[in-house]
């Protein structure tokens, strides 16, 4: 909780890290699909 209250923890990351995680199957695309079914504007909001 300290990281949140101090504004630490979240940083910008390059696309390379995201591509590597995607290639390693680290993303749960079913969860994203479920979020879109519940709220079609989810992607726009994010």
mmCIF entry with sequence, helices, sheets and N, C-alpha, C, O atoms, coordinates in Angstrom:
data_MODEL
# 
_entry.id   MODEL 
# 
_entity.id                         1 
_entity.type                       polymer 
_entity.pdbx_number_of_molecules   1 
# 
_entity_poly.entity_id                      1 
_entity_poly.type                           'polypeptide(L)' 
_entity_poly.nstd_linkage                   no 
_entity_poly.nstd_monomer                   no 
_entity_poly.pdbx_seq_one_letter_code       
;(UNK)(UNK)(UNK)(UNK)(UNK)(UNK)(UNK)(UNK)(UNK)(UNK)(UNK)(UNK)(UNK)(UNK)(UNK)(UNK)
(UNK)(UNK)(UNK)(UNK)(UNK)(UNK)(UNK)(UNK)(UNK)(UNK)(UNK)(UNK)(UNK)(UNK)(UNK)(UNK)
(UNK)(UNK)(UNK)(UNK)(UNK)(UNK)(UNK)(UNK)(UNK)(UNK)(UNK)(UNK)(UNK)(UNK)
;
_entity_poly.pdbx_seq_one_letter_code_can   XXXXXXXXXXXXXXXXXXXXXXXXXXXXXXXXXXXXXXXXXXXXXX 
_entity_poly.pdbx_strand_id                 A 
# 
loop_
_entity_poly_seq.entity_id 
_entity_poly_seq.num 
_entity_poly_seq.mon_id 
_entity_poly_seq.hetero 
1 1  UNK n 
1 2  UNK n 
1 3  UNK n 
1 4  UNK n 
1 5  UNK n 
1 6  UNK n 
1 7  UNK n 
1 8  UNK n 
1 9  UNK n 
1 10 UNK n 
1 11 UNK n 
1 12 UNK n 
1 13 UNK n 
1 14 UNK n 
1 15 UNK n 
1 16 UNK n 
1 17 UNK n 
1 18 UNK n 
1 19 UNK n 
1 20 UNK n 
1 21 UNK n 
1 22 UNK n 
1 23 UNK n 
1 24 UNK n 
1 25 UNK n 
1 26 UNK n 
1 27 UNK n 
1 28 UNK n 
1 29 UNK n 
1 30 UNK n 
1 31 UNK n 
1 32 UNK n 
1 33 UNK n 
1 34 UNK n 
1 35 UNK n 
1 36 UNK n 
1 37 UNK n 
1 38 UNK n 
1 39 UNK n 
1 40 UNK n 
1 41 UNK n 
1 42 UNK n 
1 43 UNK n 
1 44 UNK n 
1 45 UNK n 
1 46 UNK n 
# 
_struct_asym.id          A 
_struct_asym.entity_id   1 
# 
loop_
_struct_conf.conf_type_id 
_struct_conf.id 
_struct_conf.pdbx_PDB_helix_id 
_struct_conf.beg_label_comp_id 
_struct_conf.beg_label_asym_id 
_struct_conf.beg_label_seq_id 
_struct_conf.pdbx_beg_PDB_ins_code 
_struct_conf.end_label_comp_id 
_struct_conf.end_label_asym_id 
_struct_conf.end_label_seq_id 
_struct_conf.pdbx_end_PDB_ins_code 
_struct_conf.beg_auth_comp_id 
_struct_conf.beg_auth_asym_id 
_struct_conf.beg_auth_seq_id 
_struct_conf.end_auth_comp_id 
_struct_conf.end_auth_asym_id 
_struct_conf.end_auth_seq_id 
_struct_conf.pdbx_PDB_helix_class 
_struct_conf.details 
_struct_conf.pdbx_PDB_helix_length 
HELX_P HELX_P1 AA1 UNK A 2  ? UNK A 5  ? UNK A 2  UNK A 5  1 ? 4  
HELX_P HELX_P2 AA2 UNK A 15 ? UNK A 23 ? UNK A 15 UNK A 23 1 ? 9  
HELX_P HELX_P3 AA3 UNK A 29 ? UNK A 38 ? UNK A 29 UNK A 38 1 ? 10 
HELX_P HELX_P4 AA4 UNK A 42 ? UNK A 45 ? UNK A 42 UNK A 45 1 ? 4  
# 
_struct_conf_type.id          HELX_P 
_struct_conf_type.criteria    ? 
_struct_conf_type.reference   ? 
# 
loop_
_atom_site.group_PDB 
_atom_site.id 
_atom_site.type_symbol 
_atom_site.label_atom_id 
_atom_site.label_alt_id 
_atom_site.label_comp_id 
_atom_site.label_asym_id 
_atom_site.label_entity_id 
_atom_site.label_seq_id 
_atom_site.pdbx_PDB_ins_code 
_atom_site.Cartn_x 
_atom_site.Cartn_y 
_atom_site.Cartn_z 
_atom_site.occupancy 
_atom_site.B_iso_or_equiv 
_atom_site.pdbx_formal_charge 
_atom_site.auth_seq_id 
_atom_site.auth_comp_id 
_atom_site.auth_asym_id 
_atom_site.auth_atom_id 
_atom_site.pdbx_PDB_model_num 
ATOM 1   N N  . UNK A 1 1  ? 0.821   -1.194  0.000   1.00 0.00 ? 1  UNK A N  1 
ATOM 2   C CA . UNK A 1 1  ? 0.000   0.000   0.000   1.00 0.00 ? 1  UNK A CA 1 
ATOM 3   C C  . UNK A 1 1  ? 0.864   1.256   0.000   1.00 0.00 ? 1  UNK A C  1 
ATOM 4   O O  . UNK A 1 1  ? 0.446   2.297   -0.508  1.00 0.00 ? 1  UNK A O  1 
ATOM 5   N N  . UNK A 1 2  ? 2.034   1.168   0.551   1.00 0.00 ? 2  UNK A N  1 
ATOM 6   C CA . UNK A 1 2  ? 2.920   2.316   0.612   1.00 0.00 ? 2  UNK A CA 1 
ATOM 7   C C  . UNK A 1 2  ? 3.277   2.817   -0.783  1.00 0.00 ? 2  UNK A C  1 
ATOM 8   O O  . UNK A 1 2  ? 3.342   4.025   -1.011  1.00 0.00 ? 2  UNK A O  1 
ATOM 9   N N  . UNK A 1 3  ? 3.507   1.898   -1.714  1.00 0.00 ? 3  UNK A N  1 
ATOM 10  C CA . UNK A 1 3  ? 3.860   2.314   -3.069  1.00 0.00 ? 3  UNK A CA 1 
ATOM 11  C C  . UNK A 1 3  ? 2.766   3.166   -3.676  1.00 0.00 ? 3  UNK A C  1 
ATOM 12  O O  . UNK A 1 3  ? 3.045   4.140   -4.376  1.00 0.00 ? 3  UNK A O  1 
ATOM 13  N N  . UNK A 1 4  ? 1.506   2.801   -3.407  1.00 0.00 ? 4  UNK A N  1 
ATOM 14  C CA . UNK A 1 4  ? 0.387   3.545   -3.971  1.00 0.00 ? 4  UNK A CA 1 
ATOM 15  C C  . UNK A 1 4  ? 0.296   4.939   -3.366  1.00 0.00 ? 4  UNK A C  1 
ATOM 16  O O  . UNK A 1 4  ? 0.126   5.920   -4.090  1.00 0.00 ? 4  UNK A O  1 
ATOM 17  N N  . UNK A 1 5  ? 0.406   5.034   -2.056  1.00 0.00 ? 5  UNK A N  1 
ATOM 18  C CA . UNK A 1 5  ? 0.252   6.328   -1.398  1.00 0.00 ? 5  UNK A CA 1 
ATOM 19  C C  . UNK A 1 5  ? 1.425   7.259   -1.665  1.00 0.00 ? 5  UNK A C  1 
ATOM 20  O O  . UNK A 1 5  ? 1.272   8.479   -1.605  1.00 0.00 ? 5  UNK A O  1 
ATOM 21  N N  . UNK A 1 6  ? 2.595   6.701   -1.960  1.00 0.00 ? 6  UNK A N  1 
ATOM 22  C CA . UNK A 1 6  ? 3.765   7.527   -2.256  1.00 0.00 ? 6  UNK A CA 1 
ATOM 23  C C  . UNK A 1 6  ? 3.915   7.815   -3.742  1.00 0.00 ? 6  UNK A C  1 
ATOM 24  O O  . UNK A 1 6  ? 4.831   8.533   -4.142  1.00 0.00 ? 6  UNK A O  1 
ATOM 25  N N  . UNK A 1 7  ? 3.036   7.270   -4.558  1.00 0.00 ? 7  UNK A N  1 
ATOM 26  C CA . UNK A 1 7  ? 3.108   7.503   -5.992  1.00 0.00 ? 7  UNK A CA 1 
ATOM 27  C C  . UNK A 1 7  ? 4.208   6.722   -6.673  1.00 0.00 ? 7  UNK A C  1 
ATOM 28  O O  . UNK A 1 7  ? 4.667   7.112   -7.747  1.00 0.00 ? 7  UNK A O  1 
ATOM 29  N N  . UNK A 1 8  ? 4.637   5.637   -6.080  1.00 0.00 ? 8  UNK A N  1 
ATOM 30  C CA . UNK A 1 8  ? 5.702   4.820   -6.651  1.00 0.00 ? 8  UNK A CA 1 
ATOM 31  C C  . UNK A 1 8  ? 5.114   3.524   -7.194  1.00 0.00 ? 8  UNK A C  1 
ATOM 32  O O  . UNK A 1 8  ? 3.965   3.188   -6.908  1.00 0.00 ? 8  UNK A O  1 
ATOM 33  N N  . UNK A 1 9  ? 5.885   2.818   -7.957  1.00 0.00 ? 9  UNK A N  1 
ATOM 34  C CA . UNK A 1 9  ? 5.480   1.486   -8.419  1.00 0.00 ? 9  UNK A CA 1 
ATOM 35  C C  . UNK A 1 9  ? 5.160   1.425   -9.892  1.00 0.00 ? 9  UNK A C  1 
ATOM 36  O O  . UNK A 1 9  ? 5.692   0.564   -10.593 1.00 0.00 ? 9  UNK A O  1 
ATOM 37  N N  . UNK A 1 10 ? 4.326   2.291   -10.381 1.00 0.00 ? 10 UNK A N  1 
ATOM 38  C CA . UNK A 1 10 ? 3.946   2.260   -11.792 1.00 0.00 ? 10 UNK A CA 1 
ATOM 39  C C  . UNK A 1 10 ? 4.899   3.139   -12.598 1.00 0.00 ? 10 UNK A C  1 
ATOM 40  O O  . UNK A 1 10 ? 5.121   4.304   -12.268 1.00 0.00 ? 10 UNK A O  1 
ATOM 41  N N  . UNK A 1 11 ? 5.449   2.566   -13.646 1.00 0.00 ? 11 UNK A N  1 
ATOM 42  C CA . UNK A 1 11 ? 6.331   3.331   -14.531 1.00 0.00 ? 11 UNK A CA 1 
ATOM 43  C C  . UNK A 1 11 ? 5.965   3.019   -15.974 1.00 0.00 ? 11 UNK A C  1 
ATOM 44  O O  . UNK A 1 11 ? 5.261   2.047   -16.249 1.00 0.00 ? 11 UNK A O  1 
ATOM 45  N N  . UNK A 1 12 ? 6.440   3.833   -16.877 1.00 0.00 ? 12 UNK A N  1 
ATOM 46  C CA . UNK A 1 12 ? 6.244   3.571   -18.297 1.00 0.00 ? 12 UNK A CA 1 
ATOM 47  C C  . UNK A 1 12 ? 7.206   2.483   -18.742 1.00 0.00 ? 12 UNK A C  1 
ATOM 48  O O  . UNK A 1 12 ? 8.344   2.425   -18.275 1.00 0.00 ? 12 UNK A O  1 
ATOM 49  N N  . UNK A 1 13 ? 6.763   1.637   -19.625 1.00 0.00 ? 13 UNK A N  1 
ATOM 50  C CA . UNK A 1 13 ? 7.605   0.564   -20.143 1.00 0.00 ? 13 UNK A CA 1 
ATOM 51  C C  . UNK A 1 13 ? 7.556   0.598   -21.660 1.00 0.00 ? 13 UNK A C  1 
ATOM 52  O O  . UNK A 1 13 ? 6.572   1.045   -22.250 1.00 0.00 ? 13 UNK A O  1 
ATOM 53  N N  . UNK A 1 14 ? 8.612   0.129   -22.281 1.00 0.00 ? 14 UNK A N  1 
ATOM 54  C CA . UNK A 1 14 ? 8.662   0.079   -23.733 1.00 0.00 ? 14 UNK A CA 1 
ATOM 55  C C  . UNK A 1 14 ? 7.822   -1.071  -24.273 1.00 0.00 ? 14 UNK A C  1 
ATOM 56  O O  . UNK A 1 14 ? 7.447   -1.978  -23.531 1.00 0.00 ? 14 UNK A O  1 
ATOM 57  N N  . UNK A 1 15 ? 7.535   -1.028  -25.543 1.00 0.00 ? 15 UNK A N  1 
ATOM 58  C CA . UNK A 1 15 ? 6.717   -2.054  -26.196 1.00 0.00 ? 15 UNK A CA 1 
ATOM 59  C C  . UNK A 1 15 ? 7.443   -3.393  -26.242 1.00 0.00 ? 15 UNK A C  1 
ATOM 60  O O  . UNK A 1 15 ? 6.802   -4.440  -26.328 1.00 0.00 ? 15 UNK A O  1 
ATOM 61  N N  . UNK A 1 16 ? 8.765   -3.372  -26.187 1.00 0.00 ? 16 UNK A N  1 
ATOM 62  C CA . UNK A 1 16 ? 9.539   -4.616  -26.279 1.00 0.00 ? 16 UNK A CA 1 
ATOM 63  C C  . UNK A 1 16 ? 9.176   -5.573  -25.144 1.00 0.00 ? 16 UNK A C  1 
ATOM 64  O O  . UNK A 1 16 ? 9.024   -6.775  -25.364 1.00 0.00 ? 16 UNK A O  1 
ATOM 65  N N  . UNK A 1 17 ? 9.037   -5.041  -23.940 1.00 0.00 ? 17 UNK A N  1 
ATOM 66  C CA . UNK A 1 17 ? 8.672   -5.873  -22.798 1.00 0.00 ? 17 UNK A CA 1 
ATOM 67  C C  . UNK A 1 17 ? 7.293   -6.482  -22.956 1.00 0.00 ? 17 UNK A C  1 
ATOM 68  O O  . UNK A 1 17 ? 7.075   -7.639  -22.597 1.00 0.00 ? 17 UNK A O  1 
ATOM 69  N N  . UNK A 1 18 ? 6.361   -5.708  -23.492 1.00 0.00 ? 18 UNK A N  1 
ATOM 70  C CA . UNK A 1 18 ? 5.011   -6.212  -23.712 1.00 0.00 ? 18 UNK A CA 1 
ATOM 71  C C  . UNK A 1 18 ? 4.995   -7.312  -24.771 1.00 0.00 ? 18 UNK A C  1 
ATOM 72  O O  . UNK A 1 18 ? 4.306   -8.321  -24.620 1.00 0.00 ? 18 UNK A O  1 
ATOM 73  N N  . UNK A 1 19 ? 5.754   -7.108  -25.835 1.00 0.00 ? 19 UNK A N  1 
ATOM 74  C CA . UNK A 1 19 ? 5.825   -8.107  -26.901 1.00 0.00 ? 19 UNK A CA 1 
ATOM 75  C C  . UNK A 1 19 ? 6.407   -9.404  -26.350 1.00 0.00 ? 19 UNK A C  1 
ATOM 76  O O  . UNK A 1 19 ? 5.906   -10.486 -26.657 1.00 0.00 ? 19 UNK A O  1 
ATOM 77  N N  . UNK A 1 20 ? 7.450   -9.307  -25.547 1.00 0.00 ? 20 UNK A N  1 
ATOM 78  C CA . UNK A 1 20 ? 8.071   -10.491 -24.964 1.00 0.00 ? 20 UNK A CA 1 
ATOM 79  C C  . UNK A 1 20 ? 7.089   -11.236 -24.054 1.00 0.00 ? 20 UNK A C  1 
ATOM 80  O O  . UNK A 1 20 ? 7.016   -12.464 -24.099 1.00 0.00 ? 20 UNK A O  1 
ATOM 81  N N  . UNK A 1 21 ? 6.341   -10.507 -23.237 1.00 0.00 ? 21 UNK A N  1 
ATOM 82  C CA . UNK A 1 21 ? 5.355   -11.139 -22.358 1.00 0.00 ? 21 UNK A CA 1 
ATOM 83  C C  . UNK A 1 21 ? 4.252   -11.803 -23.174 1.00 0.00 ? 21 UNK A C  1 
ATOM 84  O O  . UNK A 1 21 ? 3.788   -12.887 -22.823 1.00 0.00 ? 21 UNK A O  1 
ATOM 85  N N  . UNK A 1 22 ? 3.836   -11.164 -24.251 1.00 0.00 ? 22 UNK A N  1 
ATOM 86  C CA . UNK A 1 22 ? 2.811   -11.751 -25.111 1.00 0.00 ? 22 UNK A CA 1 
ATOM 87  C C  . UNK A 1 22 ? 3.326   -13.048 -25.742 1.00 0.00 ? 22 UNK A C  1 
ATOM 88  O O  . UNK A 1 22 ? 2.601   -14.041 -25.808 1.00 0.00 ? 22 UNK A O  1 
ATOM 89  N N  . UNK A 1 23 ? 4.577   -13.034 -26.203 1.00 0.00 ? 23 UNK A N  1 
ATOM 90  C CA . UNK A 1 23 ? 5.163   -14.229 -26.813 1.00 0.00 ? 23 UNK A CA 1 
ATOM 91  C C  . UNK A 1 23 ? 5.339   -15.362 -25.800 1.00 0.00 ? 23 UNK A C  1 
ATOM 92  O O  . UNK A 1 23 ? 5.333   -16.536 -26.168 1.00 0.00 ? 23 UNK A O  1 
ATOM 93  N N  . UNK A 1 24 ? 5.496   -15.005 -24.525 1.00 0.00 ? 24 UNK A N  1 
ATOM 94  C CA . UNK A 1 24 ? 5.633   -16.008 -23.461 1.00 0.00 ? 24 UNK A CA 1 
ATOM 95  C C  . UNK A 1 24 ? 4.281   -16.456 -22.908 1.00 0.00 ? 24 UNK A C  1 
ATOM 96  O O  . UNK A 1 24 ? 4.218   -17.167 -21.905 1.00 0.00 ? 24 UNK A O  1 
ATOM 97  N N  . UNK A 1 25 ? 3.188   -16.031 -23.576 1.00 0.00 ? 25 UNK A N  1 
ATOM 98  C CA . UNK A 1 25 ? 1.822   -16.389 -23.157 1.00 0.00 ? 25 UNK A CA 1 
ATOM 99  C C  . UNK A 1 25 ? 1.519   -15.980 -21.726 1.00 0.00 ? 25 UNK A C  1 
ATOM 100 O O  . UNK A 1 25 ? 0.898   -16.736 -20.979 1.00 0.00 ? 25 UNK A O  1 
ATOM 101 N N  . UNK A 1 26 ? 1.952   -14.791 -21.344 1.00 0.00 ? 26 UNK A N  1 
ATOM 102 C CA . UNK A 1 26 ? 1.733   -14.298 -19.994 1.00 0.00 ? 26 UNK A CA 1 
ATOM 103 C C  . UNK A 1 26 ? 0.437   -13.488 -19.858 1.00 0.00 ? 26 UNK A C  1 
ATOM 104 O O  . UNK A 1 26 ? 0.111   -13.032 -18.762 1.00 0.00 ? 26 UNK A O  1 
ATOM 105 N N  . UNK A 1 27 ? -0.291  -13.308 -20.942 1.00 0.00 ? 27 UNK A N  1 
ATOM 106 C CA . UNK A 1 27 ? -1.523  -12.523 -20.894 1.00 0.00 ? 27 UNK A CA 1 
ATOM 107 C C  . UNK A 1 27 ? -2.734  -13.431 -20.953 1.00 0.00 ? 27 UNK A C  1 
ATOM 108 O O  . UNK A 1 27 ? -2.741  -14.433 -21.668 1.00 0.00 ? 27 UNK A O  1 
ATOM 109 N N  . UNK A 1 28 ? -3.751  -13.072 -20.199 1.00 0.00 ? 28 UNK A N  1 
ATOM 110 C CA . UNK A 1 28 ? -5.002  -13.814 -20.197 1.00 0.00 ? 28 UNK A CA 1 
ATOM 111 C C  . UNK A 1 28 ? -6.006  -13.048 -21.062 1.00 0.00 ? 28 UNK A C  1 
ATOM 112 O O  . UNK A 1 28 ? -6.722  -12.175 -20.571 1.00 0.00 ? 28 UNK A O  1 
ATOM 113 N N  . UNK A 1 29 ? -6.049  -13.381 -22.341 1.00 0.00 ? 29 UNK A N  1 
ATOM 114 C CA . UNK A 1 29 ? -6.924  -12.657 -23.262 1.00 0.00 ? 29 UNK A CA 1 
ATOM 115 C C  . UNK A 1 29 ? -8.396  -12.974 -23.017 1.00 0.00 ? 29 UNK A C  1 
ATOM 116 O O  . UNK A 1 29 ? -9.268  -12.207 -23.424 1.00 0.00 ? 29 UNK A O  1 
ATOM 117 N N  . UNK A 1 30 ? -8.680  -14.096 -22.355 1.00 0.00 ? 30 UNK A N  1 
ATOM 118 C CA . UNK A 1 30 ? -10.066 -14.417 -22.008 1.00 0.00 ? 30 UNK A CA 1 
ATOM 119 C C  . UNK A 1 30 ? -10.603 -13.376 -21.034 1.00 0.00 ? 30 UNK A C  1 
ATOM 120 O O  . UNK A 1 30 ? -11.754 -12.955 -21.150 1.00 0.00 ? 30 UNK A O  1 
ATOM 121 N N  . UNK A 1 31 ? -9.790  -12.963 -20.089 1.00 0.00 ? 31 UNK A N  1 
ATOM 122 C CA . UNK A 1 31 ? -10.218 -11.945 -19.122 1.00 0.00 ? 31 UNK A CA 1 
ATOM 123 C C  . UNK A 1 31 ? -10.533 -10.636 -19.829 1.00 0.00 ? 31 UNK A C  1 
ATOM 124 O O  . UNK A 1 31 ? -11.497 -9.959  -19.474 1.00 0.00 ? 31 UNK A O  1 
ATOM 125 N N  . UNK A 1 32 ? -9.738  -10.274 -20.822 1.00 0.00 ? 32 UNK A N  1 
ATOM 126 C CA . UNK A 1 32 ? -9.999  -9.048  -21.579 1.00 0.00 ? 32 UNK A CA 1 
ATOM 127 C C  . UNK A 1 32 ? -11.297 -9.192  -22.363 1.00 0.00 ? 32 UNK A C  1 
ATOM 128 O O  . UNK A 1 32 ? -12.090 -8.253  -22.428 1.00 0.00 ? 32 UNK A O  1 
ATOM 129 N N  . UNK A 1 33 ? -11.515 -10.351 -22.954 1.00 0.00 ? 33 UNK A N  1 
ATOM 130 C CA . UNK A 1 33 ? -12.754 -10.596 -23.686 1.00 0.00 ? 33 UNK A CA 1 
ATOM 131 C C  . UNK A 1 33 ? -13.968 -10.482 -22.782 1.00 0.00 ? 33 UNK A C  1 
ATOM 132 O O  . UNK A 1 33 ? -14.994 -9.925  -23.172 1.00 0.00 ? 33 UNK A O  1 
ATOM 133 N N  . UNK A 1 34 ? -13.848 -11.007 -21.585 1.00 0.00 ? 34 UNK A N  1 
ATOM 134 C CA . UNK A 1 34 ? -14.964 -10.912 -20.624 1.00 0.00 ? 34 UNK A CA 1 
ATOM 135 C C  . UNK A 1 34 ? -15.240 -9.459  -20.257 1.00 0.00 ? 34 UNK A C  1 
ATOM 136 O O  . UNK A 1 34 ? -16.395 -9.046  -20.154 1.00 0.00 ? 34 UNK A O  1 
ATOM 137 N N  . UNK A 1 35 ? -14.166 -8.682  -20.058 1.00 0.00 ? 35 UNK A N  1 
ATOM 138 C CA . UNK A 1 35 ? -14.336 -7.264  -19.732 1.00 0.00 ? 35 UNK A CA 1 
ATOM 139 C C  . UNK A 1 35 ? -15.046 -6.543  -20.870 1.00 0.00 ? 35 UNK A C  1 
ATOM 140 O O  . UNK A 1 35 ? -15.885 -5.675  -20.627 1.00 0.00 ? 35 UNK A O  1 
ATOM 141 N N  . UNK A 1 36 ? -14.717 -6.894  -22.110 1.00 0.00 ? 36 UNK A N  1 
ATOM 142 C CA . UNK A 1 36 ? -15.363 -6.260  -23.266 1.00 0.00 ? 36 UNK A CA 1 
ATOM 143 C C  . UNK A 1 36 ? -16.823 -6.665  -23.395 1.00 0.00 ? 36 UNK A C  1 
ATOM 144 O O  . UNK A 1 36 ? -17.649 -5.862  -23.829 1.00 0.00 ? 36 UNK A O  1 
ATOM 145 N N  . UNK A 1 37 ? -17.157 -7.911  -23.020 1.00 0.00 ? 37 UNK A N  1 
ATOM 146 C CA . UNK A 1 37 ? -18.549 -8.339  -23.067 1.00 0.00 ? 37 UNK A CA 1 
ATOM 147 C C  . UNK A 1 37 ? -19.394 -7.584  -22.051 1.00 0.00 ? 37 UNK A C  1 
ATOM 148 O O  . UNK A 1 37 ? -20.539 -7.227  -22.331 1.00 0.00 ? 37 UNK A O  1 
ATOM 149 N N  . UNK A 1 38 ? -18.838 -7.343  -20.887 1.00 0.00 ? 38 UNK A N  1 
ATOM 150 C CA . UNK A 1 38 ? -19.561 -6.629  -19.836 1.00 0.00 ? 38 UNK A CA 1 
ATOM 151 C C  . UNK A 1 38 ? -19.668 -5.147  -20.168 1.00 0.00 ? 38 UNK A C  1 
ATOM 152 O O  . UNK A 1 38 ? -20.712 -4.533  -19.947 1.00 0.00 ? 38 UNK A O  1 
ATOM 153 N N  . UNK A 1 39 ? -18.586 -4.570  -20.701 1.00 0.00 ? 39 UNK A N  1 
ATOM 154 C CA . UNK A 1 39 ? -18.548 -3.140  -20.993 1.00 0.00 ? 39 UNK A CA 1 
ATOM 155 C C  . UNK A 1 39 ? -17.858 -2.925  -22.342 1.00 0.00 ? 39 UNK A C  1 
ATOM 156 O O  . UNK A 1 39 ? -16.630 -2.858  -22.398 1.00 0.00 ? 39 UNK A O  1 
ATOM 157 N N  . UNK A 1 40 ? -18.619 -2.817  -23.420 1.00 0.00 ? 40 UNK A N  1 
ATOM 158 C CA . UNK A 1 40 ? -18.027 -2.660  -24.749 1.00 0.00 ? 40 UNK A CA 1 
ATOM 159 C C  . UNK A 1 40 ? -17.122 -1.431  -24.895 1.00 0.00 ? 40 UNK A C  1 
ATOM 160 O O  . UNK A 1 40 ? -16.301 -1.378  -25.810 1.00 0.00 ? 40 UNK A O  1 
ATOM 161 N N  . UNK A 1 41 ? -17.262 -0.465  -24.021 1.00 0.00 ? 41 UNK A N  1 
ATOM 162 C CA . UNK A 1 41 ? -16.434 0.742   -24.073 1.00 0.00 ? 41 UNK A CA 1 
ATOM 163 C C  . UNK A 1 41 ? -15.164 0.595   -23.242 1.00 0.00 ? 41 UNK A C  1 
ATOM 164 O O  . UNK A 1 41 ? -14.415 1.559   -23.084 1.00 0.00 ? 41 UNK A O  1 
ATOM 165 N N  . UNK A 1 42 ? -14.912 -0.613  -22.706 1.00 0.00 ? 42 UNK A N  1 
ATOM 166 C CA . UNK A 1 42 ? -13.769 -0.855  -21.826 1.00 0.00 ? 42 UNK A CA 1 
ATOM 167 C C  . UNK A 1 42 ? -12.455 -0.443  -22.480 1.00 0.00 ? 42 UNK A C  1 
ATOM 168 O O  . UNK A 1 42 ? -11.653 0.247   -21.852 1.00 0.00 ? 42 UNK A O  1 
ATOM 169 N N  . UNK A 1 43 ? -12.219 -0.844  -23.710 1.00 0.00 ? 43 UNK A N  1 
ATOM 170 C CA . UNK A 1 43 ? -10.963 -0.521  -24.392 1.00 0.00 ? 43 UNK A CA 1 
ATOM 171 C C  . UNK A 1 43 ? -10.794 0.986   -24.556 1.00 0.00 ? 43 UNK A C  1 
ATOM 172 O O  . UNK A 1 43 ? -9.682  1.501   -24.433 1.00 0.00 ? 43 UNK A O  1 
ATOM 173 N N  . UNK A 1 44 ? -11.860 1.677   -24.824 1.00 0.00 ? 44 UNK A N  1 
ATOM 174 C CA . UNK A 1 44 ? -11.792 3.128   -24.977 1.00 0.00 ? 44 UNK A CA 1 
ATOM 175 C C  . UNK A 1 44 ? -11.462 3.768   -23.638 1.00 0.00 ? 44 UNK A C  1 
ATOM 176 O O  . UNK A 1 44 ? -10.673 4.711   -23.577 1.00 0.00 ? 44 UNK A O  1 
ATOM 177 N N  . UNK A 1 45 ? -12.058 3.265   -22.569 1.00 0.00 ? 45 UNK A N  1 
ATOM 178 C CA . UNK A 1 45 ? -11.809 3.804   -21.236 1.00 0.00 ? 45 UNK A CA 1 
ATOM 179 C C  . UNK A 1 45 ? -10.372 3.587   -20.788 1.00 0.00 ? 45 UNK A C  1 
ATOM 180 O O  . UNK A 1 45 ? -9.778  4.442   -20.131 1.00 0.00 ? 45 UNK A O  1 
ATOM 181 N N  . UNK A 1 46 ? -9.822  2.435   -21.152 1.00 0.00 ? 46 UNK A N  1 
ATOM 182 C CA . UNK A 1 46 ? -8.448  2.118   -20.756 1.00 0.00 ? 46 UNK A CA 1 
ATOM 183 C C  . UNK A 1 46 ? -7.510  2.950   -21.589 1.00 0.00 ? 46 UNK A C  1 
ATOM 184 O O  . UNK A 1 46 ? -6.293  2.853   -21.431 1.00 0.00 ? 46 UNK A O  1 
# 
